[in-house]
Amino acid sequence: MTGSLFIDKAHNMYLQTSLTTGVLSLVAILALFVIYAVSSIKLLWKEDFAEFLPAAGLACFAAFCAYAAAGLFNDSTICVAPVFWVLLGLGTGINVMLGREKKQRS
Protein backbone atom coordinates (compact mmCIF):
# COMPACT_ATOMS: atom_id res chain seq x y z
CA MET A 1 0.00 0.00 0.00
CA THR A 2 2.09 2.92 -1.27
CA GLY A 3 -0.79 5.22 -2.15
CA SER A 4 -0.41 7.21 1.06
CA LEU A 5 3.41 7.35 0.86
CA PHE A 6 4.76 10.81 0.06
CA ILE A 7 8.39 11.09 -1.00
CA ASP A 8 9.80 14.58 -0.53
CA LYS A 9 13.42 14.02 -1.56
CA ALA A 10 14.61 14.32 -5.11
CA HIS A 11 17.90 12.44 -4.48
CA ASN A 12 19.58 14.90 -6.84
CA MET A 13 21.06 18.14 -5.52
CA TYR A 14 20.23 20.10 -8.66
CA LEU A 15 16.66 18.85 -8.96
CA GLN A 16 16.14 19.42 -5.23
CA THR A 17 17.38 23.00 -5.59
CA SER A 18 15.00 23.73 -8.43
CA LEU A 19 12.07 22.17 -6.58
CA THR A 20 12.64 23.91 -3.26
CA THR A 21 13.95 27.35 -4.21
CA GLY A 22 13.06 27.63 -7.90
CA VAL A 23 14.62 27.37 -11.30
CA LEU A 24 16.24 30.81 -11.01
CA SER A 25 18.31 29.68 -8.01
CA LEU A 26 19.32 26.53 -9.89
CA VAL A 27 20.52 28.69 -12.79
CA ALA A 28 22.44 30.91 -10.36
CA ILE A 29 24.14 27.93 -8.68
CA LEU A 30 25.01 26.33 -12.01
CA ALA A 31 26.42 29.65 -13.27
CA LEU A 32 28.56 29.91 -10.12
CA PHE A 33 29.78 26.34 -10.57
CA VAL A 34 30.61 26.85 -14.27
CA ILE A 35 32.45 30.13 -13.64
CA TYR A 36 34.53 28.53 -10.89
CA ALA A 37 35.29 25.41 -12.94
CA VAL A 38 36.32 27.35 -16.06
CA SER A 39 38.54 29.76 -14.12
CA SER A 40 40.16 26.88 -12.22
CA ILE A 41 40.89 24.93 -15.38
CA LYS A 42 42.36 28.02 -17.08
CA LEU A 43 44.59 28.87 -14.12
CA LEU A 44 45.69 25.37 -13.18
CA TRP A 45 46.12 23.85 -16.64
CA LYS A 46 49.84 24.51 -17.09
CA GLU A 47 50.91 24.72 -13.44
CA ASP A 48 53.75 22.58 -12.14
CA PHE A 49 52.28 22.54 -8.60
CA ALA A 50 55.69 23.07 -7.01
CA GLU A 51 54.33 25.84 -4.78
CA PHE A 52 51.63 25.66 -2.11
CA LEU A 53 49.02 27.96 -3.69
CA PRO A 54 48.56 26.03 -6.97
CA ALA A 55 48.50 22.71 -5.08
CA ALA A 56 45.87 24.03 -2.67
CA GLY A 57 43.87 25.35 -5.62
CA LEU A 58 43.97 21.94 -7.25
CA ALA A 59 42.84 20.28 -4.02
CA CYS A 60 39.89 22.67 -3.72
CA PHE A 61 38.98 22.10 -7.36
CA ALA A 62 39.14 18.31 -6.95
CA ALA A 63 36.87 18.52 -3.89
CA PHE A 64 34.48 20.75 -5.85
CA CYS A 65 34.37 18.26 -8.74
CA ALA A 66 33.70 15.36 -6.38
CA TYR A 67 30.87 17.16 -4.60
CA ALA A 68 29.32 18.39 -7.86
CA ALA A 69 29.39 14.86 -9.29
CA ALA A 70 27.97 13.36 -6.09
CA GLY A 71 25.19 15.92 -6.31
CA LEU A 72 23.86 14.10 -9.35
CA PHE A 73 23.03 11.07 -7.19
CA ASN A 74 22.38 12.54 -3.75
CA ASP A 75 21.02 15.74 -2.32
CA SER A 76 23.00 18.13 -0.16
CA THR A 77 23.39 17.19 3.50
CA ILE A 78 23.81 19.52 6.43
CA CYS A 79 27.04 17.89 7.60
CA VAL A 80 28.86 18.15 4.24
CA ALA A 81 27.42 21.29 2.61
CA PRO A 82 29.21 23.85 4.85
CA VAL A 83 32.56 22.22 4.11
CA PHE A 84 31.80 22.36 0.38
CA TRP A 85 30.86 26.05 0.45
CA VAL A 86 33.94 26.95 2.48
CA LEU A 87 36.17 25.05 0.02
CA LEU A 88 34.43 26.71 -2.92
CA GLY A 89 35.09 30.14 -1.40
CA LEU A 90 38.67 29.19 -0.60
CA GLY A 91 39.18 27.90 -4.13
CA THR A 92 37.75 31.11 -5.58
CA GLY A 93 40.11 33.18 -3.42
CA ILE A 94 43.06 31.07 -4.51
CA ASN A 95 42.05 31.56 -8.16
CA VAL A 96 42.00 35.34 -7.64
CA MET A 97 45.48 35.26 -6.06
CA LEU A 98 46.88 33.02 -8.81
CA GLY A 99 45.39 35.30 -11.46
CA ARG A 100 47.08 38.32 -9.90
CA GLU A 101 50.40 36.49 -9.73
CA LYS A 102 50.18 35.56 -13.39
CA LYS A 103 49.39 39.17 -14.34
CA GLN A 104 52.40 40.42 -12.39
CA ARG A 105 54.69 37.88 -14.09
CA SER A 106 53.53 38.95 -17.56
C-alpha positions as CSV (number, residue, x, y, z in Angstrom):
1,M,0.0,0.0,0.0
2,T,2.1,2.9,-1.3
3,G,-0.8,5.2,-2.2
4,S,-0.4,7.2,1.1
5,L,3.4,7.3,0.9
6,F,4.8,10.8,0.1
7,I,8.4,11.1,-1.0
8,D,9.8,14.6,-0.5
9,K,13.4,14.0,-1.6
10,A,14.6,14.3,-5.1
11,H,17.9,12.4,-4.5
12,N,19.6,14.9,-6.8
13,M,21.1,18.1,-5.5
14,Y,20.2,20.1,-8.7
15,L,16.7,18.9,-9.0
16,Q,16.1,19.4,-5.2
17,T,17.4,23.0,-5.6
18,S,15.0,23.7,-8.4
19,L,12.1,22.2,-6.6
20,T,12.6,23.9,-3.3
21,T,14.0,27.3,-4.2
22,G,13.1,27.6,-7.9
23,V,14.6,27.4,-11.3
24,L,16.2,30.8,-11.0
25,S,18.3,29.7,-8.0
26,L,19.3,26.5,-9.9
27,V,20.5,28.7,-12.8
28,A,22.4,30.9,-10.4
29,I,24.1,27.9,-8.7
30,L,25.0,26.3,-12.0
31,A,26.4,29.6,-13.3
32,L,28.6,29.9,-10.1
33,F,29.8,26.3,-10.6
34,V,30.6,26.8,-14.3
35,I,32.4,30.1,-13.6
36,Y,34.5,28.5,-10.9
37,A,35.3,25.4,-12.9
38,V,36.3,27.4,-16.1
39,S,38.5,29.8,-14.1
40,S,40.2,26.9,-12.2
41,I,40.9,24.9,-15.4
42,K,42.4,28.0,-17.1
43,L,44.6,28.9,-14.1
44,L,45.7,25.4,-13.2
45,W,46.1,23.8,-16.6
46,K,49.8,24.5,-17.1
47,E,50.9,24.7,-13.4
48,D,53.8,22.6,-12.1
49,F,52.3,22.5,-8.6
50,A,55.7,23.1,-7.0
51,E,54.3,25.8,-4.8
52,F,51.6,25.7,-2.1
53,L,49.0,28.0,-3.7
54,P,48.6,26.0,-7.0
55,A,48.5,22.7,-5.1
56,A,45.9,24.0,-2.7
57,G,43.9,25.4,-5.6
58,L,44.0,21.9,-7.2
59,A,42.8,20.3,-4.0
60,C,39.9,22.7,-3.7
61,F,39.0,22.1,-7.4
62,A,39.1,18.3,-6.9
63,A,36.9,18.5,-3.9
64,F,34.5,20.7,-5.8
65,C,34.4,18.3,-8.7
66,A,33.7,15.4,-6.4
67,Y,30.9,17.2,-4.6
68,A,29.3,18.4,-7.9
69,A,29.4,14.9,-9.3
70,A,28.0,13.4,-6.1
71,G,25.2,15.9,-6.3
72,L,23.9,14.1,-9.3
73,F,23.0,11.1,-7.2
74,N,22.4,12.5,-3.7
75,D,21.0,15.7,-2.3
76,S,23.0,18.1,-0.2
77,T,23.4,17.2,3.5
78,I,23.8,19.5,6.4
79,C,27.0,17.9,7.6
80,V,28.9,18.2,4.2
81,A,27.4,21.3,2.6
82,P,29.2,23.8,4.8
83,V,32.6,22.2,4.1
84,F,31.8,22.4,0.4
85,W,30.9,26.1,0.4
86,V,33.9,26.9,2.5
87,L,36.2,25.1,0.0
88,L,34.4,26.7,-2.9
89,G,35.1,30.1,-1.4
90,L,38.7,29.2,-0.6
91,G,39.2,27.9,-4.1
92,T,37.8,31.1,-5.6
93,G,40.1,33.2,-3.4
94,I,43.1,31.1,-4.5
95,N,42.1,31.6,-8.2
96,V,42.0,35.3,-7.6
97,M,45.5,35.3,-6.1
98,L,46.9,33.0,-8.8
99,G,45.4,35.3,-11.5
100,R,47.1,38.3,-9.9
101,E,50.4,36.5,-9.7
102,K,50.2,35.6,-13.4
103,K,49.4,39.2,-14.3
104,Q,52.4,40.4,-12.4
105,R,54.7,37.9,-14.1
106,S,53.5,38.9,-17.6
